[in-house]
């Protein structure tokens, strides 16, 4: 997610070039373009977060040049070859598409130690304009592919959205989502009166939203606008799972090379069994079709430095407890270090989020489109419950299932959550496949 480019210093013997843009490569050497790499499924644009090198710096092959920020994660772009970094074409904060040229590496004898500071003295610069020079009229730039797809799906035209926030005024998917999130004004309503910009209080601090945070906001709003979300609740007695974990956690960790036995693997396995029984919970809507998944790619929400991300356990239905715990532990560590890969954040069919690690007692999770359901786990808390006509203190957890009522009936949603409850309260069911 980064781009760079530039011109290398020409050899002394070379004739001066005509008054055109300098070539990205040196005459006696060569140059290799720095381009925005493929960013993962459905990701077509990125923002240049920061350059790690300056124009004229020497770079080694595969050395990190800059960081790109996508809707999902930050990614480093490495040098395609050894040489000298030429002119940077896209500065920090610039938005770029996959395949766009960010700059170039001057290689071989043409690699210059420093970028050219000024144009050749023999080229006379144009006289300064006496007043503001209007930009020449150009055809409206086409929307980004993801934006065009969303506009086609919703029947929105470019003229409806207006000027985009992307480079050269191109419409981004975020622009379309922002437009869709606004109420449609009544045609007969008079234009609102002009309003002055909000004045901050002296102690306010205004910070621009990161690309990730803005994307999270847009996706959550999209889920609210698109899906018919409903949440059903239940509570789980964690006594049996806690006893089983306490009895075998040391032997489990010793056998599996330091992998610790937690409760997430119990819930992943419990959900997998439930999804097999109720396939609509693992499905998604595509246009007028319902797509049923004959596999389980389980999204596990984890906290990172820039916000919540949902890496995916692929083929979780084929994984054992140790594989699940090992993968989740790796996700958590790499999310904190910003090292998750793009392909690890896409393709989920169902998700689990655990607000209990932050102390949440109950919540209503929001869908992760295009998935049709998400399970929310919460804090384990001792509460008095009636057991066999007696009041006992048990470790209880509230669980919540938010689902898309367009394809999942209430009976299916409730039955799925009851099956998860039964599997956790009697973990032997998971071992026997009941």
N, C-alpha and C positions, 0 to 999 in steps of 0.2 A: 504494500500500500504506500508506495512512495515513488517519487519520480525525480529525476535530475537531468540536467543536460547542460551542455556548454561548449564553448569553442576553445581550442588549444592554440597556443602562440605559434605562429607560422615561422619557419626557418628564415634566417636573414636574407638568403639568396632568393627567396620567392618574390615574385612580382606582387605589388599590392592588388588586393581584390577589388572588384567594382563595388560601388556603394550599395551593397545588398546585405542582408543578414549574414553574419559570419557562419561558416560551416561548422557543424558540431565536431568535426575531427580535424586533427592537424594534418598538414600536407604531407610531411615525411613519415608520419606515423599512421595510426588508424584510430578509430573511435568505436565504442560500443554503447548503444543507447541504454539508458536506464528506464525500464518500463514498469507500469503497474502490473503486478502478477495477477493470476486468477485468484479471486478472493473467496471462493466457495459458493455453494448452492444459493442461488437467488440474490447474491450480493454483486452488484454491478458498479457501485461507486464507493469512494472512500475519501477521507479528508487527510491531507498531509498534517500529521500531528507535530512533528519537529524533525529538522535535519540534524543528524549527528556529526556531519562533516561540513566544512566550509569550502567555497570555491577555491581551487588551487591546492587543496590538500591532497597529499599522496594517499592512495588507498590500495589495500591488498585485495586479491580476489576473494570473494565471499565475505568481505568485511561489511558490517552493518553501516549503511549510509543514512537511512532515515526511518521513521516510524509512520505507518499509516493507521488511521483509526476508521474502522468500519462500523456498521450497525451493531456488530457483535463483539469484536475484540480489537486489540492493537496488534499490528504485525510489522516486523522489521523487513525492510527491503535491502538485500545485500548487493555488493558490487558484482557485476557480471564478469569483470576482469580487473587485473591490476593496472594501475596507471594514475592519472591525475583527474580529480573531479573538475569538470568545466563549469560553465554557467548553469546555475540552478534555474530551471524554467518555471517551477511551481513552488512558491514560497509557503511557509507555515500557514496553515488555515485554508489553503486552496483545496477545492474539490476536484477530484479526478475520476475518470472512468477506467475500467480494466483495459489494459493495452496502451494507455496514454503514455507519451514520452515525458519523463520527468527531467531528463538531462542526459549527459553522456560522460563516459570515461575516455579520456585521451590516452592512447596506449602507445608503446614503442618509443621511437625517437621523437615523435611529435608531442609527447606528454609534457606539458608546460608546468613549471613549478608554481606559477601564480596565474590566475585568469587575467585576460586583458582588461585593463581598467577603463580605457577610453577608446573610441574609434580612431582610425588613422588620422594623423594631422592633415593629410592631403585632402580629406573629404570635408567639404564645407558643410557645417550643420545648417539646417534651414533657419531662416530668421525667426525670432520669437513672434508668436501671434500677438496682435495688439489687444485681443480680447479672448474670451472663452471660445474654443473651437468645438463646434458641435460634432458628435461622432457620426460617421456616415451611416446611412440607413442600411440595415442588413436584414435578410429574411429572418423570421423568428426561428430560433434554434429548436430542433425537435426535442420533445421530452425524453428523459432517460427511459430505457426499456422497461424497467420496473414500474415507472410512473405511467407509461403508456398502457401497460397491461392492466394496471389498477383502474385507469380511466376508462378503458374499454369495458371492463367488468361492471362498472358502475354507471356507464352512460354519460360520463363527464367529458366535456371538451376542453381543449387548451384555453379557449377564450373564457370559459367559466372560471378556471383556476387563476388566470392572469399571469403576470410575470413570475418566473420561477426564482428560487434562491440559489440554483446551481450556477456553474460557470457560464458566462455569456447569457444569463437569464433563462437557462434551461430548467424545465420543471422536473423536480425530484419527486420520488414517492412520498417523502415527507410533506411536500407542498400539497399533494393530492389528499393525503390523510388529514392535513390541517383544514383543507377546504370542506371535506366530508364531515368533519367534526363540528362545523359551525352550523347553526340553525339556518334554514332557508328563509330569507326575509319575505314578508308579505309584499306582493307586487304593488298594492295600493299605498303601502306605508310610506310616509314622507322620509326623505333622507335625514339621518341623524345629524344633530347640530355638531359643528366642529368642536373638538375636545382637545384640550391641551394635554401634553404628555404628562404622565404621572410624575410627581415630584417626590424624590426619595427624602426620607428623614435623614438628618445628619449622621445618625448612628447606623443607618442601613448599609449593607454591603451588597452590591449588585455583581453577580458572577454569571457569565454566559454558560448556558447548558452545554455539557459535553455532547458529542454526537451519540454516544451510547445512551445517556440519560434521555435525550430527545427521542431516540428511537424507542426506548422502553415506554415513554409516555405515549407515543403515537400508536404503538402496537397494543397497549392496554386499551386505549380509546377505540382502536379498530375492533378489538374483541367485543367491547361493549356495544358498538354500533352494528356489528354484523351478527353475532351469535345470540341465540335466545338462552342466556345463561340462567341457571337455577342451581342452588346449592342444597344438598341434603346432609344431615349430620347424624352421627352416632357416637358412642363412646366404647372404648376398648379397655378391658381389664388386662393390664400388662403383667400380672403376677406370674403366669406360666412362662412367658418369654423371658422375663427377668431372671427367674429361677434357672431356666435352661442356660441362659448366657452366663450366669454366675458359676454354674457347675462346670461348664466346659471352656470358658474363655481362656484359661491358661494353657490347656492342652491344645486348643485351636490355634492360639498364637504361636506355640512352639512348633506345631506340625506345619504351619503354613508360612514359616519364615518371617515372623514378626507382624503378620497381618492380624489386626485386632477384630474381634467379633463385636459388632455393634447392632443396633436395632434396624438400621436401614435395610440390611440384607433380608431381615424377616419381612419387612413391608414390601420390598421389591418382589420377593418370592410370592407373598400373599396376593399382590396385585396381578402378577403373571397368571396365577391360577384363576383368579377372577376374570381376567380378560379373555382367557380361553373359553370360559363358560358364557360370557356375555360379550361377544365380538363387536357389538355396536359401540361399546365404550372405547374400543381401540380403533375406531374408524374415523373418516374425515369426509367432509363434503367438498366435491369438486364440480362446480356448476350445478347441473341437475342430477348429478350422480353421487352415490355414496360409495366410497372406496374402502373396502374391508381389508385390513392388514393381516396376513397370515404369519406374522412374526411380531415380536415386541421389541421396539427400540425405546427404552425407558429414559426419559429426561429426568435428571436429578438437579434440582436448583441448588446452587452454591454461591456464596458471597465472594465477590472479588473487589479489588480496590476501586473500580469504577462503577460498581453496581452488581446486581444479581445476574448471573449467567446460568444457562441450563445445558451443560454437556450431556451427551447421550450415551447410555449403555447399549451398544448395538447387540442385537440378539440376546437380550437379557433372559429370554425364555430358555436359553441353552446354558445359562451360567449357574454355577453353584455358589454357595454362601461365600467361600473364600475369594472366588473371582470377583464377585460383586463388591465385597468390602475392599479388596485391593484396588479396584478401579475407582471407587468413590473416594478413597483416600488420596489417590493420585490426582483426581479431578480437583479436590479441595486445595491441595498444595500448589498445583500449577495455576489454578485460578487466582490465588493470592500473589503468585509471582508473575502473572500476566503471560503465562506460557502455553495456554490452551490453543490448540490448532482450530482453524476455521471448520474443518470437516467434522470436528468433534461436537460442534454446536448446532448441527442441522440434522433433519430427518427423524426427529422423535415422533413417536405415535401416541405416547401417554406420558404424563409427568407427575413427579412427586415433589412437594416442597415442604420443608420442615421448619415452621415458624417456632417450634418448641425450643430450638437452640438459642433463640433470642428471648425466651420467656413467654411467648404468646400462648394464651390458654385456649383461645378460639378465634377463628378468622374465616373469611370466605375467599379462597384463592380465585384468581382470574385466569381464564383459559390462556393457553399459549398457542395461538393460531398456527396451523389449521387443525390442531388437535381438538378432539371433542370432549375431553375430560381431564381433570387434574385432581390429585388427592392432596389434601393438606393435613400434615401431622402437627401435633402440638405438644405442649409441655406435659410431662408425666407428673401428676399431683395426687397425693393421697387424699381420698375422700370416703366418707361413710356410704356404703351401699348395702342393699338388702340381699343377703345370700341365704337361701333356704329358710327364709322366715326370720333370720337374725341380721342384725346390723354389724357389718364388719368394715374395717378400714382396709381399702385396697388401693394400689397404685393405678390410677385411671388416666386415660388419654382421650380427649375429644378428637375425632377425625371428621373431616369435611370433604365432600366430593362435589366440586362444581362441574357441571356438564352442560352440553349444548342440547337443549330440549328439542331442537329441530330433528335430530336423528336418534336421540336416546330418550325413551319413555321413562316416566317416573318409576315405574315398576322395575325396569332394568337397572336404573341408577341405584335405587334402594337395595335391590337384591345383590348387586355387585358390592356395595359397601358392607352389607351384612356378611357376605362371603369373606371379605377381607377381615372383618372383626372375628369371625369364627376361626380363620386360619391363624390369627395372632394369639387368640385366647387358648388355642390348642395347637401348638406348633407341630405336633406329631402328624397333623393332617398334611403339612407341607412335605414331610418325608415320605408319606404314603401316597401322595398325589390325590388326596380326597377333597 
